[in-house]
């Protein structure tokens, strides 16, 4: 199969032919239809997070089931699915206490004695990224890494639900669990930030303040539900939020993964407010807060993939889209073939695009 391979940090992905195994008992072979180009993948390309190399990146995907292992009963060939990196085992302490997104999934990968799922044509190692590796024409994954969806859902838009929507929307309704009428600020208006804004609007937030440095993204944020916008190229966002709200917001969400903006998210809170860091702050970086602010009952917390229960959440997001509530059409800036994946990452770094989607022509 054709795949985009990361062989060296800070180097372009190479389009190569990679060998893929056949499904074992609890595995599913999926023909990839579309995969979003996510900032999380860029972190690994740039070495801000480490991954064993060579590897096939990509994790925000949707496709069609081609074959299933002997023990799989949940899906069958022809089913449409969304994949998710929150692979769950179903019986560990996290899974059985309602936190499958924190499952350490020790059983979903193949054992060292088994044939690898992915190999180079001559037999060399090819590592699977987050048990998915979606920048490829096919994925061979555990059955607990996917959810079956309606066939009337367009798969290029369904792919966005696999990470960006689930992460951003989920952070608002699952992690922070905002109240109707609450005040919200979202820093960063890419795919995840726009999903958080859209989620806050659906959840009934009273005021949603979008914060970004790009005017084009702020205009898009209004379409997704923002009631106010702040351009950080013109004003200090913390001061602006405090002035707008008379002291700060009840909930803030950071969707960029930067130390500076994470600290800003905490500083723009009112007393008893909660700042949720959605973005992937680079490994080794520390976030600093004033200790005295903790006396005001303020909360700084993280969110792992929107604290999702993806087999429940994702079909609901599909329904939201088909009912006109979830604005996925406007989130896609470009659709490109796998051969243009490096250009898609280059455009991402300019900050002008919301989401590019790799589409596969089968």
GUDRENTOR-477606 format. One record per residue (C-alpha): residue number from 0; residue in three letters; x, y, z. Coordinates in steps of 0.5 Angstrom, whole numbers. Layout:
+-----+--------+-------+-------+-------+
| num | residu |     x |     y |     z |
+-----+--------+-------+-------+-------+
| NUM |    ALA |     X |     Y |     Z |
...
+-----+--------+-------+-------+-------+
//
This chain:
+-----+--------+-------+-------+-------+
| num | residu |     x |     y |     z |
+-----+--------+-------+-------+-------+
|   0 |    UNK |     0 |     0 |     0 |
|   1 |    UNK |     2 |     7 |    -1 |
|   2 |    UNK |     4 |    11 |     6 |
|   3 |    UNK |     7 |    17 |     8 |
|   4 |    UNK |    13 |    15 |    12 |
|   5 |    UNK |    17 |    20 |    17 |
|   6 |    UNK |    24 |    17 |    17 |
|   7 |    UNK |    28 |    23 |    20 |
|   8 |    UNK |    26 |    29 |    25 |
|   9 |    UNK |    25 |    35 |    21 |
|  10 |    UNK |    25 |    32 |    15 |
|  11 |    UNK |    19 |    32 |    10 |
|  12 |    UNK |    15 |    25 |    10 |
|  13 |    UNK |    17 |    21 |     4 |
|  14 |    UNK |    11 |    17 |     0 |
|  15 |    UNK |    13 |    10 |     0 |
|  16 |    UNK |    10 |     3 |    -1 |
|  17 |    UNK |     9 |    -1 |     6 |
|  18 |    UNK |     7 |    -8 |     7 |
|  19 |    UNK |     1 |    -9 |    11 |
|  20 |    UNK |    -1 |   -16 |    15 |
|  21 |    UNK |    -8 |   -19 |    15 |
|  22 |    UNK |   -13 |   -18 |    21 |
|  23 |    UNK |   -12 |   -23 |    27 |
|  24 |    UNK |   -17 |   -25 |    32 |
|  25 |    UNK |   -19 |   -18 |    34 |
|  26 |    UNK |   -16 |   -14 |    29 |
|  27 |    UNK |   -20 |   -10 |    23 |
|  28 |    UNK |   -17 |    -8 |    16 |
|  29 |    UNK |   -20 |    -1 |    14 |
|  30 |    UNK |   -19 |     2 |     7 |
|  31 |    UNK |   -17 |     9 |     9 |
|  32 |    UNK |   -22 |    15 |     6 |
|  33 |    UNK |   -19 |    21 |     9 |
|  34 |    UNK |   -15 |    23 |    14 |
|  35 |    UNK |   -14 |    30 |    17 |
|  36 |    UNK |    -7 |    34 |    18 |
|  37 |    UNK |    -7 |    35 |    25 |
|  38 |    UNK |    -2 |    39 |    29 |
|  39 |    UNK |    -1 |    33 |    33 |
|  40 |    UNK |     3 |    30 |    28 |
|  41 |    UNK |     7 |    36 |    26 |
|  42 |    UNK |    10 |    36 |    34 |
|  43 |    UNK |    13 |    29 |    32 |
|  44 |    UNK |    15 |    31 |    25 |
|  45 |    UNK |    19 |    37 |    29 |
|  46 |    UNK |    21 |    33 |    34 |
|  47 |    UNK |    17 |    36 |    40 |
|  48 |    UNK |    15 |    29 |    42 |
|  49 |    UNK |    19 |    23 |    41 |
|  50 |    UNK |    16 |    17 |    37 |
|  51 |    UNK |    20 |    11 |    34 |
|  52 |    UNK |    22 |    11 |    27 |
|  53 |    UNK |    21 |    10 |    22 |
|  54 |    UNK |    14 |    11 |    23 |
|  55 |    UNK |     7 |    13 |    19 |
|  56 |    UNK |     4 |    18 |    22 |
|  57 |    UNK |    -4 |    20 |    22 |
|  58 |    UNK |    -9 |    19 |    27 |
|  59 |    UNK |   -15 |    23 |    25 |
|  60 |    UNK |   -19 |    18 |    20 |
|  61 |    UNK |   -25 |    15 |    17 |
|  62 |    UNK |   -26 |     9 |    12 |
|  63 |    UNK |   -29 |     3 |    10 |
|  64 |    UNK |   -28 |    -4 |    13 |
|  65 |    UNK |   -25 |    -9 |     8 |
|  66 |    UNK |   -24 |   -15 |    13 |
|  67 |    UNK |   -24 |   -17 |    20 |
|  68 |    UNK |   -21 |   -22 |    25 |
|  69 |    UNK |   -24 |   -28 |    27 |
|  70 |    UNK |   -27 |   -26 |    34 |
|  71 |    UNK |   -29 |   -19 |    31 |
|  72 |    UNK |   -37 |   -18 |    32 |
|  73 |    UNK |   -38 |   -11 |    32 |
|  74 |    UNK |   -36 |    -9 |    25 |
|  75 |    UNK |   -37 |   -13 |    18 |
|  76 |    UNK |   -34 |   -11 |    11 |
|  77 |    UNK |   -37 |    -5 |     8 |
|  78 |    UNK |   -38 |    -2 |    15 |
|  79 |    UNK |   -36 |     6 |    15 |
|  80 |    UNK |   -32 |     7 |    21 |
|  81 |    UNK |   -28 |    13 |    25 |
|  82 |    UNK |   -22 |    11 |    28 |
|  83 |    UNK |   -19 |    14 |    35 |
|  84 |    UNK |   -13 |    14 |    38 |
|  85 |    UNK |   -16 |    13 |    45 |
|  86 |    UNK |   -16 |     5 |    44 |
|  87 |    UNK |   -19 |     2 |    50 |
|  88 |    UNK |   -18 |    -5 |    53 |
|  89 |    UNK |   -25 |    -5 |    56 |
|  90 |    UNK |   -23 |    -8 |    63 |
|  91 |    UNK |   -18 |    -4 |    66 |
|  92 |    UNK |   -19 |     0 |    72 |
|  93 |    UNK |   -19 |     6 |    68 |
|  94 |    UNK |   -24 |     3 |    63 |
|  95 |    UNK |   -29 |     0 |    69 |
|  96 |    UNK |   -29 |     7 |    72 |
|  97 |    UNK |   -31 |    11 |    66 |
|  98 |    UNK |   -25 |    14 |    64 |
|  99 |    UNK |   -23 |     9 |    58 |
| 100 |    UNK |   -19 |    15 |    55 |
| 101 |    UNK |   -14 |    14 |    60 |
| 102 |    UNK |   -13 |     7 |    58 |
| 103 |    UNK |    -6 |     4 |    58 |
| 104 |    UNK |    -9 |    -1 |    52 |
| 105 |    UNK |    -3 |    -6 |    54 |
| 106 |    UNK |    -7 |   -11 |    50 |
| 107 |    UNK |    -9 |    -8 |    43 |
| 108 |    UNK |    -2 |    -8 |    40 |
| 109 |    UNK |     1 |   -15 |    37 |
| 110 |    UNK |     6 |   -18 |    41 |
| 111 |    UNK |    14 |   -18 |    40 |
| 112 |    UNK |    13 |   -26 |    38 |
| 113 |    UNK |     8 |   -24 |    33 |
| 114 |    UNK |     9 |   -21 |    25 |
| 115 |    UNK |     9 |   -14 |    26 |
| 116 |    UNK |     2 |   -10 |    23 |
| 117 |    UNK |     7 |    -6 |    18 |
| 118 |    UNK |    13 |    -7 |    15 |
| 119 |    UNK |    18 |    -5 |    10 |
| 120 |    UNK |    18 |    -9 |     3 |
| 121 |    UNK |    24 |   -12 |     5 |
| 122 |    UNK |    22 |   -14 |    12 |
| 123 |    UNK |    25 |    -8 |    16 |
| 124 |    UNK |    21 |    -5 |    22 |
| 125 |    UNK |    16 |     0 |    21 |
| 126 |    UNK |    13 |     3 |    27 |
| 127 |    UNK |     5 |     4 |    28 |
| 128 |    UNK |     3 |    11 |    30 |
| 129 |    UNK |    -2 |    11 |    36 |
| 130 |    UNK |    -4 |     4 |    34 |
| 131 |    UNK |    -7 |     7 |    28 |
| 132 |    UNK |    -2 |    10 |    22 |
| 133 |    UNK |    -7 |    13 |    18 |
| 134 |    UNK |    -3 |    17 |    13 |
| 135 |    UNK |    -4 |    11 |     9 |
| 136 |    UNK |    -8 |     7 |     4 |
| 137 |    UNK |   -10 |     2 |     9 |
| 138 |    UNK |   -10 |     1 |    17 |
| 139 |    UNK |   -10 |    -5 |    21 |
| 140 |    UNK |   -12 |    -4 |    28 |
| 141 |    UNK |   -15 |    -7 |    34 |
| 142 |    UNK |   -23 |    -7 |    34 |
| 143 |    UNK |   -23 |    -2 |    40 |
| 144 |    UNK |   -20 |     3 |    36 |
| 145 |    UNK |   -26 |     5 |    32 |
| 146 |    UNK |   -33 |     6 |    32 |
| 147 |    UNK |   -39 |     5 |    27 |
| 148 |    UNK |   -42 |    10 |    24 |
| 149 |    UNK |   -48 |    12 |    19 |
| 150 |    UNK |   -47 |    11 |    12 |
| 151 |    UNK |   -50 |    18 |    10 |
| 152 |    UNK |   -44 |    21 |    13 |
| 153 |    UNK |   -39 |    24 |     8 |
| 154 |    UNK |   -32 |    21 |    10 |
| 155 |    UNK |   -28 |    27 |     9 |
| 156 |    UNK |   -32 |    30 |    14 |
| 157 |    UNK |   -33 |    24 |    19 |
| 158 |    UNK |   -25 |    24 |    19 |
| 159 |    UNK |   -25 |    31 |    23 |
| 160 |    UNK |   -29 |    28 |    28 |
| 161 |    UNK |   -23 |    22 |    30 |
| 162 |    UNK |   -19 |    28 |    33 |
| 163 |    UNK |   -20 |    35 |    32 |
| 164 |    UNK |   -28 |    35 |    34 |
| 165 |    UNK |   -27 |    30 |    39 |
| 166 |    UNK |   -22 |    33 |    43 |
| 167 |    UNK |   -24 |    40 |    42 |
| 168 |    UNK |   -32 |    39 |    43 |
| 169 |    UNK |   -30 |    34 |    48 |
| 170 |    UNK |   -26 |    38 |    53 |
| 171 |    UNK |   -32 |    43 |    53 |
| 172 |    UNK |   -37 |    38 |    55 |
| 173 |    UNK |   -34 |    32 |    58 |
| 174 |    UNK |   -27 |    35 |    61 |
| 175 |    UNK |   -30 |    42 |    63 |
| 176 |    UNK |   -37 |    40 |    63 |
| 177 |    UNK |   -39 |    48 |    62 |
| 178 |    UNK |   -46 |    50 |    65 |
| 179 |    UNK |   -51 |    54 |    60 |
| 180 |    UNK |   -50 |    61 |    60 |
| 181 |    UNK |   -43 |    61 |    62 |
| 182 |    UNK |   -37 |    65 |    60 |
| 183 |    UNK |   -32 |    62 |    55 |
| 184 |    UNK |   -26 |    64 |    52 |
| 185 |    UNK |   -22 |    60 |    47 |
| 186 |    UNK |   -15 |    61 |    45 |
| 187 |    UNK |   -13 |    58 |    38 |
| 188 |    UNK |   -18 |    58 |    32 |
| 189 |    UNK |   -15 |    52 |    28 |
| 190 |    UNK |   -19 |    45 |    28 |
| 191 |    UNK |   -19 |    44 |    35 |
| 192 |    UNK |   -21 |    51 |    37 |
| 193 |    UNK |   -26 |    52 |    33 |
| 194 |    UNK |   -29 |    45 |    35 |
| 195 |    UNK |   -29 |    48 |    42 |
| 196 |    UNK |   -33 |    54 |    40 |
| 197 |    UNK |   -38 |    50 |    36 |
| 198 |    UNK |   -39 |    45 |    42 |
| 199 |    UNK |   -39 |    51 |    47 |
| 200 |    UNK |   -45 |    54 |    43 |
| 201 |    UNK |   -49 |    48 |    42 |
| 202 |    UNK |   -48 |    47 |    50 |
| 203 |    UNK |   -51 |    54 |    51 |
| 204 |    UNK |   -45 |    58 |    53 |
| 205 |    UNK |   -48 |    65 |    54 |
| 206 |    UNK |   -41 |    69 |    52 |
| 207 |    UNK |   -36 |    65 |    47 |
| 208 |    UNK |   -29 |    70 |    46 |
| 209 |    UNK |   -25 |    67 |    41 |
| 210 |    UNK |   -17 |    69 |    41 |
| 211 |    UNK |   -13 |    68 |    35 |
| 212 |    UNK |    -7 |    72 |    32 |
| 213 |    UNK |   -10 |    71 |    25 |
| 214 |    UNK |   -16 |    76 |    23 |
| 215 |    UNK |   -19 |    70 |    18 |
| 216 |    UNK |   -19 |    65 |    23 |
| 217 |    UNK |   -23 |    70 |    28 |
| 218 |    UNK |   -28 |    71 |    22 |
| 219 |    UNK |   -29 |    64 |    22 |
| 220 |    UNK |   -30 |    63 |    29 |
| 221 |    UNK |   -36 |    68 |    29 |
| 222 |    UNK |   -39 |    63 |    24 |
| 223 |    UNK |   -38 |    57 |    29 |
| 224 |    UNK |   -41 |    61 |    35 |
| 225 |    UNK |   -36 |    66 |    38 |
| 226 |    UNK |   -40 |    72 |    40 |
| 227 |    UNK |   -34 |    76 |    41 |
| 228 |    UNK |   -27 |    76 |    38 |
| 229 |    UNK |   -20 |    78 |    40 |
| 230 |    UNK |   -14 |    79 |    36 |
| 231 |    UNK |    -7 |    78 |    40 |
| 232 |    UNK |    -4 |    82 |    34 |
| 233 |    UNK |    -7 |    88 |    37 |
| 234 |    UNK |    -9 |    88 |    44 |
| 235 |    UNK |    -6 |    84 |    50 |
| 236 |    UNK |   -11 |    78 |    51 |
| 237 |    UNK |   -12 |    77 |    58 |
| 238 |    UNK |   -13 |    85 |    59 |
| 239 |    UNK |   -18 |    85 |    54 |
| 240 |    UNK |   -22 |    79 |    56 |
| 241 |    UNK |   -22 |    81 |    63 |
| 242 |    UNK |   -25 |    88 |    61 |
| 243 |    UNK |   -30 |    85 |    56 |
| 244 |    UNK |   -32 |    80 |    62 |
| 245 |    UNK |   -31 |    85 |    68 |
| 246 |    UNK |   -26 |    81 |    71 |
| 247 |    UNK |   -25 |    74 |    67 |
| 248 |    UNK |   -29 |    68 |    64 |
| 249 |    UNK |   -31 |    62 |    68 |
| 250 |    UNK |   -28 |    57 |    63 |
| 251 |    UNK |   -22 |    58 |    58 |
| 252 |    UNK |   -19 |    53 |    53 |
| 253 |    UNK |   -12 |    53 |    50 |
| 254 |    UNK |   -12 |    50 |    43 |
| 255 |    UNK |    -5 |    51 |    41 |
| 256 |    UNK |     0 |    48 |    46 |
| 257 |    UNK |     4 |    53 |    48 |
| 258 |    UNK |     7 |    55 |    54 |
| 259 |    UNK |     5 |    63 |    54 |
| 260 |    UNK |    -2 |    62 |    51 |
| 261 |    UNK |    -3 |    56 |    57 |
| 262 |    UNK |    -1 |    61 |    62 |
| 263 |    UNK |    -5 |    66 |    59 |
| 264 |    UNK |   -11 |    62 |    59 |
| 265 |    UNK |   -10 |    61 |    67 |
| 266 |    UNK |    -9 |    69 |    68 |
| 267 |    UNK |   -16 |    70 |    64 |
| 268 |    UNK |   -20 |    67 |    69 |
| 269 |    UNK |   -25 |    70 |    74 |
| 270 |    UNK |   -25 |    67 |    81 |
| 271 |    UNK |   -27 |    59 |    81 |
| 272 |    UNK |   -26 |    59 |    74 |
| 273 |    UNK |   -23 |    53 |    70 |
| 274 |    UNK |   -17 |    53 |    65 |
| 275 |    UNK |   -17 |    47 |    60 |
| 276 |    UNK |   -11 |    46 |    56 |
| 277 |    UNK |   -12 |    42 |    50 |
| 278 |    UNK |    -6 |    43 |    46 |
| 279 |    UNK |     0 |    39 |    47 |
| 280 |    UNK |     5 |    43 |    50 |
| 281 |    UNK |    12 |    41 |    48 |
| 282 |    UNK |    16 |    35 |    52 |
| 283 |    UNK |    20 |    39 |    58 |
| 284 |    UNK |    17 |    45 |    58 |
| 285 |    UNK |    14 |    48 |    64 |
| 286 |    UNK |     7 |    52 |    65 |
| 287 |    UNK |     8 |    57 |    71 |
| 288 |    UNK |     2 |    60 |    75 |
| 289 |    UNK |     2 |    65 |    81 |
| 290 |    UNK |     1 |    61 |    87 |
| 291 |    UNK |    -4 |    66 |    90 |
| 292 |    UNK |    -9 |    65 |    84 |
| 293 |    UNK |   -10 |    58 |    87 |
| 294 |    UNK |   -13 |    61 |    93 |
| 295 |    UNK |   -18 |    64 |    89 |
| 296 |    UNK |   -21 |    57 |    87 |
| 297 |    UNK |   -18 |    57 |    80 |
| 298 |    UNK |   -17 |    51 |    77 |
| 299 |    UNK |   -11 |    49 |    71 |
| 300 |    UNK |   -13 |    42 |    68 |
| 301 |    UNK |   -11 |    38 |    62 |
| 302 |    UNK |   -16 |    34 |    57 |
| 303 |    UNK |   -14 |    28 |    54 |
| 304 |    UNK |   -17 |    27 |    47 |
| 305 |    UNK |   -23 |    31 |    50 |
| 306 |    UNK |   -24 |    26 |    56 |
| 307 |    UNK |   -28 |    22 |    51 |
| 308 |    UNK |   -33 |    16 |    51 |
| 309 |    UNK |   -32 |    15 |    43 |
| 310 |    UNK |   -36 |    10 |    42 |
| 311 |    UNK |   -42 |    14 |    45 |
| 312 |    UNK |   -39 |    21 |    43 |
| 313 |    UNK |   -37 |    20 |    36 |
| 314 |    UNK |   -44 |    18 |    33 |
| 315 |    UNK |   -47 |    24 |    37 |
| 316 |    UNK |   -43 |    28 |    33 |
| 317 |    UNK |   -45 |    25 |    27 |
| 318 |    UNK |   -52 |    27 |    28 |
| 319 |    UNK |   -50 |    34 |    30 |
| 320 |    UNK |   -47 |    35 |    23 |
| 321 |    UNK |   -53 |    32 |    19 |
| 322 |    UNK |   -58 |    36 |    23 |
| 323 |    UNK |   -54 |    42 |    21 |
| 324 |    UNK |   -51 |    44 |    28 |
| 325 |    UNK |   -44 |    42 |    28 |
| 326 |    UNK |   -40 |    46 |    22 |
| 327 |    UNK |   -35 |    41 |    19 |
| 328 |    UNK |   -36 |    44 |    12 |
| 329 |    UNK |   -33 |    50 |    14 |
| 330 |    UNK |   -27 |    47 |    18 |
| 331 |    UNK |   -24 |    44 |    12 |
| 332 |    UNK |   -19 |    49 |     8 |
| 333 |    UNK |   -17 |    44 |     3 |
| 334 |    UNK |   -17 |    37 |     0 |
| 335 |    UNK |   -11 |    34 |    -2 |
| 336 |    UNK |    -8 |    27 |    -4 |
| 337 |    UNK |    -3 |    24 |     0 |
| 338 |    UNK |     3 |    26 |    -5 |
| 339 |    UNK |     2 |    33 |    -3 |
| 340 |    UNK |     2 |    32 |     5 |
| 341 |    UNK |     8 |    36 |     6 |
| 342 |    UNK |     5 |    42 |     3 |
| 343 |    UNK |    -1 |    41 |     7 |
| 344 |    UNK |     4 |    41 |    13 |
| 345 |    UNK |     8 |    47 |    11 |
| 346 |    UNK |     1 |    51 |    10 |
| 347 |    UNK |    -1 |    49 |    17 |
| 348 |    UNK |     5 |    53 |    20 |
| 349 |    UNK |     3 |    59 |    16 |
| 350 |    UNK |    -3 |    59 |    21 |
| 351 |    UNK |    -8 |    61 |    15 |
| 352 |    UNK |   -11 |    54 |    15 |
| 353 |    UNK |   -17 |    51 |    19 |
| 354 |    UNK |   -16 |    44 |    17 |
| 355 |    UNK |   -13 |    40 |    11 |
| 356 |    UNK |   -15 |    33 |     9 |
| 357 |    UNK |   -12 |    28 |     6 |
| 358 |    UNK |   -17 |    24 |     1 |
| 359 |    UNK |   -15 |    17 |    -2 |
| 360 |    UNK |   -17 |    16 |    -9 |
| 361 |    UNK |   -19 |     8 |    -9 |
+-----+--------+-------+-------+-------+
//
